[in-house]
C-alpha cells in the first residue's frame, strides 16, 4: 500500500514539475487562418490603371480601408499553422483621385510564435 502511494506521489510530482512544456508538440493546435487569402495568380492579375470595381472583382472586398478616405485598400492574410511561426501577407493598394489603381505593395512577414 505504501509503495503504491509513494509511486503515485512520484508520478504526480513528475507531472507537476515538467508541466506541459515537454508535451507541447504532442498537444494538437489547429491551423488558424484569418483575413483575405490571395493566390499569387490573383495578385498577378492586378495592373496599374484598373478601377476599384475591377480590383474588387478580382480580389474581393478589402479587409481594411484608409480611415481618412478610400484611396488605400489593405488585404491582410495571417496564417498560424499549428506549432510553426506566424506569417502575415499584407497587400496594399493605392488609388489616385480618379479611382484608378496607382500603387501595389505586397509585403510578407514572419513573426515568432508567442507561448
Biopython code that builds the backbone (N, CA, C, O; Angstrom):
import numpy as np
from Bio.PDB.StructureBuilder import StructureBuilder

atoms = [
    (1, "UNK", "N", (0.823, -1.191, 0.000)),
    (1, "UNK", "CA", (0.000, 0.000, 0.000)),
    (1, "UNK", "C", (0.872, 1.262, 0.000)),
    (1, "UNK", "O", (0.624, 2.219, -0.733)),
    (2, "UNK", "N", (1.902, 1.221, 0.852)),
    (2, "UNK", "CA", (2.788, 2.359, 0.955)),
    (2, "UNK", "C", (3.567, 2.560, -0.346)),
    (2, "UNK", "O", (3.849, 3.698, -0.719)),
    (3, "UNK", "N", (3.915, 1.487, -1.035)),
    (3, "UNK", "CA", (4.652, 1.557, -2.297)),
    (3, "UNK", "C", (3.792, 2.192, -3.397)),
    (3, "UNK", "O", (4.275, 2.988, -4.202)),
    (4, "UNK", "N", (2.509, 1.821, -3.409)),
    (4, "UNK", "CA", (1.595, 2.399, -4.410)),
    (4, "UNK", "C", (1.412, 3.889, -4.172)),
    (4, "UNK", "O", (1.390, 4.673, -5.121)),
    (5, "UNK", "N", (1.281, 4.282, -2.918)),
    (5, "UNK", "CA", (1.102, 5.686, -2.576)),
    (5, "UNK", "C", (2.357, 6.483, -2.941)),
    (5, "UNK", "O", (2.267, 7.590, -3.471)),
    (6, "UNK", "N", (3.510, 5.916, -2.654)),
    (6, "UNK", "CA", (4.763, 6.579, -2.999)),
    (6, "UNK", "C", (4.927, 6.705, -4.514)),
    (6, "UNK", "O", (5.378, 7.742, -5.000)),
    (7, "UNK", "N", (4.565, 5.663, -5.263)),
    (7, "UNK", "CA", (4.634, 5.702, -6.722)),
    (7, "UNK", "C", (3.693, 6.758, -7.287)),
    (7, "UNK", "O", (4.068, 7.515, -8.183)),
    (8, "UNK", "N", (2.479, 6.808, -6.765)),
    (8, "UNK", "CA", (1.507, 7.806, -7.219)),
    (8, "UNK", "C", (2.000, 9.221, -6.923)),
    (8, "UNK", "O", (1.826, 10.126, -7.739)),
    (9, "UNK", "N", (2.612, 9.411, -5.762)),
    (9, "UNK", "CA", (3.129, 10.728, -5.397)),
    (9, "UNK", "C", (4.270, 11.141, -6.317)),
    (9, "UNK", "O", (4.353, 12.301, -6.720)),
    (10, "UNK", "N", (5.153, 10.196, -6.654)),
    (10, "UNK", "CA", (6.266, 10.497, -7.548)),
    (10, "UNK", "C", (5.761, 10.846, -8.943)),
    (10, "UNK", "O", (6.252, 11.789, -9.562)),
    (11, "UNK", "N", (4.785, 10.093, -9.439)),
    (11, "UNK", "CA", (4.218, 10.374, -10.759)),
    (11, "UNK", "C", (3.538, 11.746, -10.767)),
    (11, "UNK", "O", (3.730, 12.527, -11.699)),
    (12, "UNK", "N", (2.749, 12.038, -9.739)),
    (12, "UNK", "CA", (2.072, 13.335, -9.662)),
    (12, "UNK", "C", (3.088, 14.465, -9.575)),
    (12, "UNK", "O", (2.916, 15.497, -10.223)),
    (13, "UNK", "N", (4.127, 14.288, -8.797)),
    (13, "UNK", "CA", (5.170, 15.299, -8.688)),
    (13, "UNK", "C", (5.895, 15.488, -10.019)),
    (13, "UNK", "O", (6.219, 16.611, -10.406)),
    (14, "UNK", "N", (6.146, 14.383, -10.711)),
    (14, "UNK", "CA", (6.791, 14.469, -12.024)),
    (14, "UNK", "C", (5.960, 15.244, -13.021)),
    (14, "UNK", "O", (6.495, 16.044, -13.789)),
    (15, "UNK", "N", (4.657, 15.019, -13.020)),
    (15, "UNK", "CA", (3.765, 15.746, -13.936)),
    (15, "UNK", "C", (3.740, 17.227, -13.594)),
    (15, "UNK", "O", (3.762, 18.072, -14.489)),
    (16, "UNK", "N", (3.694, 17.547, -12.311)),
    (16, "UNK", "CA", (3.665, 18.947, -11.906)),
    (16, "UNK", "C", (4.967, 19.663, -12.240)),
    (16, "UNK", "O", (4.949, 20.831, -12.630)),
    (17, "UNK", "N", (6.086, 18.983, -12.093)),
    (17, "UNK", "CA", (7.380, 19.616, -12.334)),
    (17, "UNK", "C", (7.618, 19.843, -13.824)),
    (17, "UNK", "O", (8.109, 20.901, -14.217)),
    (18, "UNK", "N", (7.276, 18.865, -14.653)),
    (18, "UNK", "CA", (7.535, 19.010, -16.085)),
    (18, "UNK", "C", (6.549, 19.938, -16.756)),
    (18, "UNK", "O", (6.907, 20.618, -17.718)),
    (19, "UNK", "N", (5.330, 19.987, -16.285)),
    (19, "UNK", "CA", (4.319, 20.847, -16.887)),
    (19, "UNK", "C", (4.005, 20.419, -18.312)),
    (19, "UNK", "O", (4.317, 19.301, -18.721)),
    (20, "UNK", "N", (3.402, 21.297, -19.039)),
    (20, "UNK", "CA", (3.007, 20.982, -20.416)),
    (20, "UNK", "C", (4.090, 21.315, -21.433)),
    (20, "UNK", "O", (3.962, 20.960, -22.605)),
    (21, "UNK", "N", (5.153, 21.991, -21.006)),
    (21, "UNK", "CA", (6.160, 22.428, -21.969)),
    (21, "UNK", "C", (6.837, 21.264, -22.674)),
    (21, "UNK", "O", (7.210, 21.391, -23.841)),
    (22, "UNK", "N", (7.004, 20.134, -21.998)),
    (22, "UNK", "CA", (7.635, 18.990, -22.655)),
    (22, "UNK", "C", (6.671, 18.287, -23.596)),
    (22, "UNK", "O", (7.096, 17.566, -24.499)),
    (23, "UNK", "N", (5.395, 18.492, -23.393)),
    (23, "UNK", "CA", (4.391, 17.853, -24.236)),
    (23, "UNK", "C", (3.825, 18.799, -25.283)),
    (23, "UNK", "O", (2.814, 18.486, -25.912)),
    (24, "UNK", "N", (4.461, 19.955, -25.480)),
    (24, "UNK", "CA", (3.916, 20.984, -26.368)),
    (24, "UNK", "C", (3.677, 20.476, -27.782)),
    (24, "UNK", "O", (2.638, 20.775, -28.370)),
    (25, "UNK", "N", (4.606, 19.722, -28.337)),
    (25, "UNK", "CA", (4.465, 19.234, -29.708)),
    (25, "UNK", "C", (3.438, 18.121, -29.821)),
    (25, "UNK", "O", (2.971, 17.823, -30.920)),
    (26, "UNK", "N", (3.082, 17.508, -28.713)),
    (26, "UNK", "CA", (2.105, 16.418, -28.727)),
    (26, "UNK", "C", (0.684, 16.975, -28.720)),
    (26, "UNK", "O", (-0.231, 16.387, -29.297)),
    (27, "UNK", "N", (0.516, 18.124, -28.054)),
    (27, "UNK", "CA", (-0.806, 18.731, -27.942)),
    (27, "UNK", "C", (-1.225, 19.282, -29.298)),
    (27, "UNK", "O", (-0.445, 19.972, -29.955)),
    (28, "UNK", "N", (-2.445, 18.983, -29.719)),
    (28, "UNK", "CA", (-2.948, 19.427, -31.020)),
    (28, "UNK", "C", (-3.245, 20.922, -30.994)),
    (28, "UNK", "O", (-3.902, 21.422, -30.081)),
    (29, "UNK", "N", (-2.759, 21.617, -31.996)),
    (29, "UNK", "CA", (-3.092, 23.027, -32.195)),
    (29, "UNK", "C", (-3.624, 23.169, -33.610)),
    (29, "UNK", "O", (-2.929, 22.820, -34.564)),
    (30, "UNK", "N", (-4.832, 23.669, -33.765)),
    (30, "UNK", "CA", (-5.385, 23.810, -35.119)),
    (30, "UNK", "C", (-4.709, 24.954, -35.868)),
    (30, "UNK", "O", (-4.192, 25.895, -35.264)),
    (31, "UNK", "N", (-4.723, 24.853, -37.183)),
    (31, "UNK", "CA", (-4.233, 25.940, -38.021)),
    (31, "UNK", "C", (-5.243, 27.084, -37.955)),
    (31, "UNK", "O", (-6.451, 26.859, -38.030)),
    (32, "UNK", "N", (-4.748, 28.293, -37.817)),
    (32, "UNK", "CA", (-5.620, 29.466, -37.735)),
    (32, "UNK", "C", (-5.310, 30.379, -38.916)),
    (32, "UNK", "O", (-4.202, 30.903, -39.028)),
    (33, "UNK", "N", (-6.277, 30.564, -39.783)),
    (33, "UNK", "CA", (-6.147, 31.446, -40.944)),
    (33, "UNK", "C", (-7.140, 32.590, -40.788)),
    (33, "UNK", "O", (-8.319, 32.361, -40.516)),
    (34, "UNK", "N", (-6.669, 33.811, -40.957)),
    (34, "UNK", "CA", (-7.529, 34.976, -40.829)),
    (34, "UNK", "C", (-7.268, 35.944, -41.966)),
    (34, "UNK", "O", (-6.122, 36.145, -42.370)),
    (35, "UNK", "N", (-8.323, 36.538, -42.476)),
    (35, "UNK", "CA", (-8.169, 37.591, -43.469)),
    (35, "UNK", "C", (-8.471, 37.147, -44.882)),
    (35, "UNK", "O", (-9.178, 36.165, -45.110)),
    (36, "UNK", "N", (-7.917, 37.895, -45.834)),
    (36, "UNK", "CA", (-8.126, 37.660, -47.259)),
    (36, "UNK", "C", (-7.012, 36.763, -47.798)),
    (36, "UNK", "O", (-5.859, 37.187, -47.881)),
    (37, "UNK", "N", (-7.352, 35.524, -48.163)),
    (37, "UNK", "CA", (-6.365, 34.642, -48.775)),
    (37, "UNK", "C", (-6.258, 35.004, -50.247)),
    (37, "UNK", "O", (-7.240, 34.931, -50.986)),
    (38, "UNK", "N", (-5.057, 35.396, -50.671)),
    (38, "UNK", "CA", (-4.825, 35.792, -52.056)),
    (38, "UNK", "C", (-3.797, 34.858, -52.675)),
    (38, "UNK", "O", (-2.724, 34.648, -52.111)),
    (39, "UNK", "N", (-4.120, 34.304, -53.820)),
    (39, "UNK", "CA", (-3.157, 33.472, -54.535)),
    (39, "UNK", "C", (-2.247, 34.372, -55.364)),
    (39, "UNK", "O", (-2.658, 35.463, -55.759)),
    (40, "UNK", "N", (-1.029, 33.937, -55.631)),
    (40, "UNK", "CA", (-0.144, 34.738, -56.488)),
    (40, "UNK", "C", (-0.748, 34.992, -57.869)),
    (40, "UNK", "O", (-0.478, 36.023, -58.484)),
    (41, "UNK", "N", (-1.566, 34.055, -58.360)),
    (41, "UNK", "CA", (-2.209, 34.249, -59.666)),
    (41, "UNK", "C", (-3.181, 35.429, -59.629)),
    (41, "UNK", "O", (-3.263, 36.204, -60.582)),
    (42, "UNK", "N", (-3.920, 35.560, -58.516)),
    (42, "UNK", "CA", (-4.854, 36.687, -58.389)),
    (42, "UNK", "C", (-4.109, 38.016, -58.309)),
    (42, "UNK", "O", (-4.508, 38.998, -58.935)),
    (43, "UNK", "N", (-3.027, 38.039, -57.536)),
    (43, "UNK", "CA", (-2.258, 39.276, -57.387)),
    (43, "UNK", "C", (-1.611, 39.672, -58.713)),
    (43, "UNK", "O", (-1.499, 40.858, -59.024)),
    (44, "UNK", "N", (-1.189, 38.683, -59.487)),
    (44, "UNK", "CA", (-0.542, 38.994, -60.773)),
    (44, "UNK", "C", (-1.527, 39.556, -61.795)),
    (44, "UNK", "O", (-1.100, 40.137, -62.793)),
    (45, "UNK", "N", (-2.809, 39.402, -61.578)),
    (45, "UNK", "CA", (-3.819, 39.957, -62.488)),
    (45, "UNK", "C", (-3.967, 41.474, -62.334)),
    (45, "UNK", "O", (-4.516, 42.142, -63.209)),
    (46, "UNK", "N", (-3.476, 42.005, -61.223)),
    (46, "UNK", "CA", (-3.607, 43.442, -60.980)),
    (46, "UNK", "C", (-2.684, 44.236, -61.894)),
    (46, "UNK", "O", (-1.533, 43.861, -62.121)),
    (47, "UNK", "N", (-3.210, 45.337, -62.410)),
    (47, "UNK", "CA", (-2.425, 46.234, -63.252)),
    (47, "UNK", "C", (-2.747, 47.667, -62.870)),
    (47, "UNK", "O", (-3.888, 47.995, -62.543)),
    (48, "UNK", "N", (-1.746, 48.502, -62.913)),
    (48, "UNK", "CA", (-1.980, 49.911, -62.620)),
    (48, "UNK", "C", (-2.963, 50.471, -63.635)),
    (48, "UNK", "O", (-2.913, 50.142, -64.820)),
    (49, "UNK", "N", (-3.855, 51.322, -63.149)),
    (49, "UNK", "CA", (-4.866, 51.916, -64.009)),
    (49, "UNK", "C", (-6.220, 51.234, -63.889)),
    (49, "UNK", "O", (-7.208, 51.742, -64.419)),
    (50, "UNK", "N", (-6.291, 50.087, -63.202)),
    (50, "UNK", "CA", (-7.579, 49.408, -63.023)),
    (50, "UNK", "C", (-8.467, 50.230, -62.085)),
    (50, "UNK", "O", (-7.970, 50.963, -61.229)),
    (51, "UNK", "N", (-9.771, 50.099, -62.254)),
    (51, "UNK", "CA", (-10.710, 50.799, -61.378)),
    (51, "UNK", "C", (-10.901, 50.010, -60.089)),
    (51, "UNK", "O", (-10.512, 48.846, -59.996)),
    (52, "UNK", "N", (-11.501, 50.657, -59.100)),
    (52, "UNK", "CA", (-11.780, 49.981, -57.823)),
    (52, "UNK", "C", (-12.719, 48.799, -58.021)),
    (52, "UNK", "O", (-12.587, 47.775, -57.351)),
    (53, "UNK", "N", (-13.667, 48.941, -58.943)),
    (53, "UNK", "CA", (-14.606, 47.849, -59.209)),
    (53, "UNK", "C", (-13.889, 46.644, -59.811)),
    (53, "UNK", "O", (-14.203, 45.504, -59.467)),
    (54, "UNK", "N", (-12.941, 46.879, -60.694)),
    (54, "UNK", "CA", (-12.193, 45.786, -61.305)),
    (54, "UNK", "C", (-11.330, 45.066, -60.263)),
    (54, "UNK", "O", (-11.240, 43.838, -60.261)),
    (55, "UNK", "N", (-10.702, 45.840, -59.383)),
    (55, "UNK", "CA", (-9.880, 45.245, -58.323)),
    (55, "UNK", "C", (-10.753, 44.427, -57.376)),
    (55, "UNK", "O", (-10.390, 43.312, -57.003)),
    (56, "UNK", "N", (-11.892, 44.972, -56.991)),
    (56, "UNK", "CA", (-12.794, 44.251, -56.086)),
    (56, "UNK", "C", (-13.327, 42.984, -56.743)),
    (56, "UNK", "O", (-13.578, 41.998, -56.051)),
    (57, "UNK", "N", (-13.504, 42.985, -58.052)),
    (57, "UNK", "CA", (-13.956, 41.785, -58.763)),
    (57, "UNK", "C", (-12.893, 40.686, -58.708)),
    (57, "UNK", "O", (-13.221, 39.508, -58.571)),
    (58, "UNK", "N", (-11.630, 41.071, -58.814)),
    (58, "UNK", "CA", (-10.537, 40.093, -58.815)),
    (58, "UNK", "C", (-10.233, 39.588, -57.403)),
    (58, "UNK", "O", (-10.104, 38.382, -57.188)),
    (59, "UNK", "N", (-10.117, 40.515, -56.434)),
    (59, "UNK", "CA", (-9.655, 40.151, -55.093)),
    (59, "UNK", "C", (-10.748, 40.087, -54.033)),
    (59, "UNK", "O", (-10.528, 39.542, -52.952)),
    (60, "UNK", "N", (-11.909, 40.630, -54.326)),
    (60, "UNK", "CA", (-12.951, 40.716, -53.306)),
    (60, "UNK", "C", (-12.802, 42.013, -52.528)),
    (60, "UNK", "O", (-11.956, 42.846, -52.853)),
    (61, "UNK", "N", (-13.613, 42.180, -51.517)),
    (61, "UNK", "CA", (-13.561, 43.414, -50.736)),
    (61, "UNK", "C", (-12.332, 43.401, -49.822)),
    (61, "UNK", "O", (-11.945, 42.343, -49.324)),
    (62, "UNK", "N", (-11.723, 44.552, -49.602)),
    (62, "UNK", "CA", (-10.535, 44.592, -48.750)),
    (62, "UNK", "C", (-10.897, 44.421, -47.280)),
    (62, "UNK", "O", (-12.024, 44.692, -46.864)),
    (63, "UNK", "N", (-9.916, 43.965, -46.502)),
    (63, "UNK", "CA", (-10.134, 43.829, -45.071)),
    (63, "UNK", "C", (-10.193, 45.199, -44.405)),
    (63, "UNK", "O", (-11.013, 45.430, -43.516)),
    (64, "UNK", "N", (-9.324, 46.100, -44.836)),
    (64, "UNK", "CA", (-9.260, 47.442, -44.260)),
    (64, "UNK", "C", (-9.196, 48.481, -45.366)),
    (64, "UNK", "O", (-8.614, 48.252, -46.427)),
    (65, "UNK", "N", (-9.804, 49.626, -45.098)),
    (65, "UNK", "CA", (-9.683, 50.769, -45.997)),
    (65, "UNK", "C", (-9.116, 51.924, -45.196)),
    (65, "UNK", "O", (-9.259, 51.976, -43.975)),
    (66, "UNK", "N", (-8.479, 52.840, -45.883)),
    (66, "UNK", "CA", (-7.909, 54.006, -45.231)),
    (66, "UNK", "C", (-9.012, 54.732, -44.460)),
    (66, "UNK", "O", (-10.023, 55.106, -45.055)),
    (67, "UNK", "N", (-8.843, 54.938, -43.150)),
    (67, "UNK", "CA", (-9.902, 55.585, -42.376)),
    (67, "UNK", "C", (-10.114, 57.055, -42.725)),
    (67, "UNK", "O", (-11.144, 57.628, -42.372)),
    (68, "UNK", "N", (-9.162, 57.669, -43.407)),
    (68, "UNK", "CA", (-9.285, 59.080, -43.758)),
    (68, "UNK", "C", (-9.718, 59.276, -45.201)),
    (68, "UNK", "O", (-9.622, 60.385, -45.725)),
    (69, "UNK", "N", (-10.180, 58.249, -45.835)),
    (69, "UNK", "CA", (-10.619, 58.284, -47.221)),
    (69, "UNK", "C", (-10.586, 56.864, -47.753)),
    (69, "UNK", "O", (-10.215, 55.941, -47.029)),
    (70, "UNK", "N", (-10.961, 56.679, -48.986)),
    (70, "UNK", "CA", (-10.974, 55.319, -49.529)),
    (70, "UNK", "C", (-9.925, 55.160, -50.629)),
    (70, "UNK", "O", (-10.122, 54.413, -51.587)),
    (71, "UNK", "N", (-8.809, 55.873, -50.477)),
    (71, "UNK", "CA", (-7.776, 55.831, -51.508)),
    (71, "UNK", "C", (-6.761, 54.702, -51.300)),
    (71, "UNK", "O", (-5.972, 54.414, -52.200)),
    (72, "UNK", "N", (-6.773, 54.064, -50.133)),
    (72, "UNK", "CA", (-5.847, 52.964, -49.849)),
    (72, "UNK", "C", (-6.631, 51.774, -49.330)),
    (72, "UNK", "O", (-7.432, 51.903, -48.405)),
    (73, "UNK", "N", (-6.397, 50.614, -49.930)),
    (73, "UNK", "CA", (-7.040, 49.362, -49.511)),
    (73, "UNK", "C", (-5.966, 48.424, -48.999)),
    (73, "UNK", "O", (-4.864, 48.363, -49.546)),
    (74, "UNK", "N", (-6.300, 47.684, -47.932)),
    (74, "UNK", "CA", (-5.383, 46.712, -47.350)),
    (74, "UNK", "C", (-6.018, 45.328, -47.381)),
    (74, "UNK", "O", (-7.117, 45.129, -46.864)),
    (75, "UNK", "N", (-5.326, 44.383, -47.985)),
    (75, "UNK", "CA", (-5.722, 42.977, -47.970)),
    (75, "UNK", "C", (-4.713, 42.259, -47.065)),
    (75, "UNK", "O", (-3.540, 42.127, -47.414)),
    (76, "UNK", "N", (-5.178, 41.801, -45.910)),
    (76, "UNK", "CA", (-4.286, 41.199, -44.922)),
    (76, "UNK", "C", (-4.661, 39.735, -44.752)),
    (76, "UNK", "O", (-5.835, 39.401, -44.595)),
    (77, "UNK", "N", (-3.652, 38.858, -44.785)),
    (77, "UNK", "CA", (-3.871, 37.434, -44.532)),
    (77, "UNK", "C", (-2.848, 36.977, -43.505)),
    (77, "UNK", "O", (-1.642, 37.096, -43.725)),
    (78, "UNK", "N", (-3.324, 36.458, -42.397)),
    (78, "UNK", "CA", (-2.472, 35.980, -41.312)),
    (78, "UNK", "C", (-2.691, 34.488, -41.149)),
    (78, "UNK", "O", (-3.825, 34.022, -41.036)),
    (79, "UNK", "N", (-1.596, 33.745, -41.137)),
    (79, "UNK", "CA", (-1.674, 32.291, -41.047)),
    (79, "UNK", "C", (-0.809, 31.813, -39.885)),
    (79, "UNK", "O", (0.370, 32.152, -39.781)),
    (80, "UNK", "N", (-1.432, 31.012, -39.008)),
    (80, "UNK", "CA", (-0.716, 30.442, -37.873)),
    (80, "UNK", "C", (-0.904, 28.929, -37.895)),
    (80, "UNK", "O", (-1.848, 28.411, -37.301)),
    (81, "UNK", "N", (0.002, 28.214, -38.586)),
    (81, "UNK", "CA", (-0.125, 26.764, -38.639)),
    (81, "UNK", "C", (0.392, 26.108, -37.359)),
    (81, "UNK", "O", (1.550, 26.292, -36.984)),
    (82, "UNK", "N", (-0.463, 25.352, -36.700)),
    (82, "UNK", "CA", (-0.141, 24.552, -35.529)),
    (82, "UNK", "C", (0.998, 25.044, -34.662)),
    (82, "UNK", "O", (0.826, 26.000, -33.905)),
    (83, "UNK", "N", (2.148, 24.419, -34.753)),
    (83, "UNK", "CA", (3.299, 24.725, -33.906)),
    (83, "UNK", "C", (4.375, 25.498, -34.653)),
    (83, "UNK", "O", (5.524, 25.524, -34.212)),
    (84, "UNK", "N", (4.034, 26.125, -35.767)),
    (84, "UNK", "CA", (5.022, 26.858, -36.560)),
    (84, "UNK", "C", (4.860, 28.361, -36.333)),
    (84, "UNK", "O", (3.913, 28.804, -35.683)),
    (85, "UNK", "N", (5.789, 29.131, -36.874)),
    (85, "UNK", "CA", (5.740, 30.580, -36.728)),
    (85, "UNK", "C", (4.609, 31.172, -37.564)),
    (85, "UNK", "O", (4.177, 30.588, -38.558)),
    (86, "UNK", "N", (4.148, 32.331, -37.140)),
    (86, "UNK", "CA", (3.058, 33.037, -37.799)),
    (86, "UNK", "C", (3.598, 33.785, -39.015)),
    (86, "UNK", "O", (4.649, 34.422, -38.940)),
    (87, "UNK", "N", (2.877, 33.707, -40.136)),
    (87, "UNK", "CA", (3.224, 34.505, -41.307)),
    (87, "UNK", "C", (2.062, 35.450, -41.609)),
    (87, "UNK", "O", (0.897, 35.122, -41.384)),
    (88, "UNK", "N", (2.403, 36.605, -42.112)),
    (88, "UNK", "CA", (1.370, 37.584, -42.465)),
    (88, "UNK", "C", (1.708, 38.200, -43.806)),
    (88, "UNK", "O", (2.832, 38.647, -44.034)),
    (89, "UNK", "N", (0.726, 38.219, -44.690)),
    (89, "UNK", "CA", (0.872, 38.841, -46.002)),
    (89, "UNK", "C", (-0.030, 40.069, -46.037)),
    (89, "UNK", "O", (-1.223, 39.980, -45.750)),
    (90, "UNK", "N", (0.541, 41.202, -46.387)),
    (90, "UNK", "CA", (-0.228, 42.442, -46.481)),
    (90, "UNK", "C", (-0.070, 43.011, -47.880)),
    (90, "UNK", "O", (1.029, 43.390, -48.283)),
    (91, "UNK", "N", (-1.166, 43.070, -48.617)),
    (91, "UNK", "CA", (-1.189, 43.669, -49.943)),
    (91, "UNK", "C", (-1.828, 45.048, -49.797)),
    (91, "UNK", "O", (-2.987, 45.165, -49.400)),
    (92, "UNK", "N", (-1.069, 46.078, -50.119)),
    (92, "UNK", "CA", (-1.554, 47.455, -50.000)),
    (92, "UNK", "C", (-1.746, 48.019, -51.398)),
    (92, "UNK", "O", (-0.817, 48.051, -52.206)),
    (93, "UNK", "N", (-2.961, 48.460, -51.669)),
    (93, "UNK", "CA", (-3.290, 49.044, -52.974)),
    (93, "UNK", "C", (-3.629, 50.517, -52.782)),
    (93, "UNK", "O", (-4.420, 50.877, -51.910)),
    (94, "UNK", "N", (-3.026, 51.355, -53.600)),
    (94, "UNK", "CA", (-3.268, 52.792, -53.521)),
    (94, "UNK", "C", (-3.946, 53.246, -54.807)),
    (94, "UNK", "O", (-3.549, 52.863, -55.907)),
    (95, "UNK", "N", (-4.972, 54.066, -54.646)),
    (95, "UNK", "CA", (-5.733, 54.592, -55.784)),
    (95, "UNK", "C", (-5.528, 56.098, -55.867)),
    (95, "UNK", "O", (-5.357, 56.767, -54.848)),
    (96, "UNK", "N", (-5.545, 56.625, -57.086)),
    (96, "UNK", "CA", (-5.428, 58.073, -57.254)),
    (96, "UNK", "C", (-6.800, 58.721, -57.071)),
    (96, "UNK", "O", (-7.786, 58.044, -56.783)),
    (97, "UNK", "N", (-6.845, 60.030, -57.240)),
    (97, "UNK", "CA", (-8.086, 60.769, -57.037)),
    (97, "UNK", "C", (-9.210, 60.345, -57.964)),
    (97, "UNK", "O", (-10.383, 60.495, -57.620)),
    (98, "UNK", "N", (-8.874, 59.818, -59.134)),
    (98, "UNK", "CA", (-9.891, 59.372, -60.091)),
    (98, "UNK", "C", (-10.386, 57.959, -59.834)),
    (98, "UNK", "O", (-11.270, 57.480, -60.544)),
    (99, "UNK", "N", (-9.836, 57.286, -58.837)),
    (99, "UNK", "CA", (-10.290, 55.935, -58.510)),
    (99, "UNK", "C", (-9.595, 54.831, -59.277)),
    (99, "UNK", "O", (-10.079, 53.699, -59.294)),
    (100, "UNK", "N", (-8.460, 55.132, -59.920)),
    (100, "UNK", "CA", (-7.741, 54.071, -60.624)),
    (100, "UNK", "C", (-6.494, 53.666, -59.829)),
    (100, "UNK", "O", (-5.891, 54.480, -59.130)),
    (101, "UNK", "N", (-6.133, 52.412, -59.954)),
    (101, "UNK", "CA", (-5.034, 51.826, -59.192)),
    (101, "UNK", "C", (-3.711, 52.471, -59.580)),
    (101, "UNK", "O", (-3.342, 52.490, -60.755)),
    (102, "UNK", "N", (-2.987, 53.006, -58.573)),
    (102, "UNK", "CA", (-1.725, 53.682, -58.872)),
    (102, "UNK", "C", (-0.527, 53.043, -58.172)),
    (102, "UNK", "O", (0.610, 53.278, -58.579)),
    (103, "UNK", "N", (-0.754, 52.240, -57.125)),
    (103, "UNK", "CA", (0.368, 51.633, -56.420)),
    (103, "UNK", "C", (0.015, 50.271, -55.839)),
    (103, "UNK", "O", (-1.081, 50.072, -55.315)),
    (104, "UNK", "N", (0.967, 49.327, -55.939)),
    (104, "UNK", "CA", (0.772, 47.971, -55.423)),
    (104, "UNK", "C", (1.994, 47.619, -54.572)),
    (104, "UNK", "O", (3.121, 47.638, -55.065)),
    (105, "UNK", "N", (1.772, 47.300, -53.300)),
    (105, "UNK", "CA", (2.854, 46.872, -52.410)),
    (105, "UNK", "C", (2.446, 45.563, -51.760)),
    (105, "UNK", "O", (1.387, 45.475, -51.140)),
    (106, "UNK", "N", (3.295, 44.536, -51.902)),
    (106, "UNK", "CA", (2.996, 43.215, -51.352)),
    (106, "UNK", "C", (4.103, 42.851, -50.360)),
    (106, "UNK", "O", (5.239, 42.597, -50.759)),
    (107, "UNK", "N", (3.770, 42.828, -49.078)),
    (107, "UNK", "CA", (4.742, 42.521, -48.024)),
    (107, "UNK", "C", (4.374, 41.207, -47.344)),
    (107, "UNK", "O", (3.205, 40.950, -47.055)),
    (108, "UNK", "N", (5.381, 40.386, -47.095)),
    (108, "UNK", "CA", (5.193, 39.149, -46.342)),
    (108, "UNK", "C", (6.154, 39.180, -45.174)),
    (108, "UNK", "O", (7.351, 39.406, -45.352)),
    (109, "UNK", "N", (5.635, 38.955, -43.982)),
    (109, "UNK", "CA", (6.488, 38.966, -42.801)),
    (109, "UNK", "C", (6.257, 37.705, -41.982)),
    (109, "UNK", "O", (5.187, 37.099, -42.039)),
    (110, "UNK", "N", (7.267, 37.322, -41.225)),
    (110, "UNK", "CA", (7.186, 36.141, -40.380)),
    (110, "UNK", "C", (7.393, 36.598, -38.941)),
    (110, "UNK", "O", (8.324, 37.350, -38.652)),
    (111, "UNK", "N", (6.526, 36.144, -38.041)),
    (111, "UNK", "CA", (6.620, 36.530, -36.636)),
    (111, "UNK", "C", (6.881, 35.302, -35.793)),
    (111, "UNK", "O", (6.408, 34.209, -36.106)),
    (112, "UNK", "N", (7.628, 35.482, -34.731)),
    (112, "UNK", "CA", (7.889, 34.381, -33.811)),
    (112, "UNK", "C", (6.605, 34.024, -33.080)),
    (112, "UNK", "O", (5.819, 34.899, -32.715)),
    (113, "UNK", "N", (6.405, 32.740, -32.872)),
    (113, "UNK", "CA", (5.211, 32.277, -32.173)),
    (113, "UNK", "C", (5.311, 32.622, -30.694)),
    (113, "UNK", "O", (6.343, 32.408, -30.059)),
    (114, "UNK", "N", (4.224, 33.157, -30.160)),
    (114, "UNK", "CA", (4.178, 33.525, -28.751)),
    (114, "UNK", "C", (3.703, 32.332, -27.940)),
    (114, "UNK", "O", (2.738, 31.665, -28.314)),
    (115, "UNK", "N", (4.367, 32.067, -26.851)),
    (115, "UNK", "CA", (3.955, 30.956, -25.989)),
    (115, "UNK", "C", (3.318, 31.466, -24.744)),
    (115, "UNK", "O", (2.906, 30.676, -23.894)),
]
sb = StructureBuilder()
sb.init_structure("model")
sb.init_model(0)
sb.init_chain("A")
sb.init_seg("    ")
for serial, (resi, resn, name, xyz) in enumerate(atoms, 1):
    if name == "N":
        sb.init_residue(resn, " ", resi, " ")
    sb.init_atom(name, np.array(xyz, "f"), 0.0, 1.0, " ", f" {name:<3s}", serial, name[0])
structure = sb.get_structure()
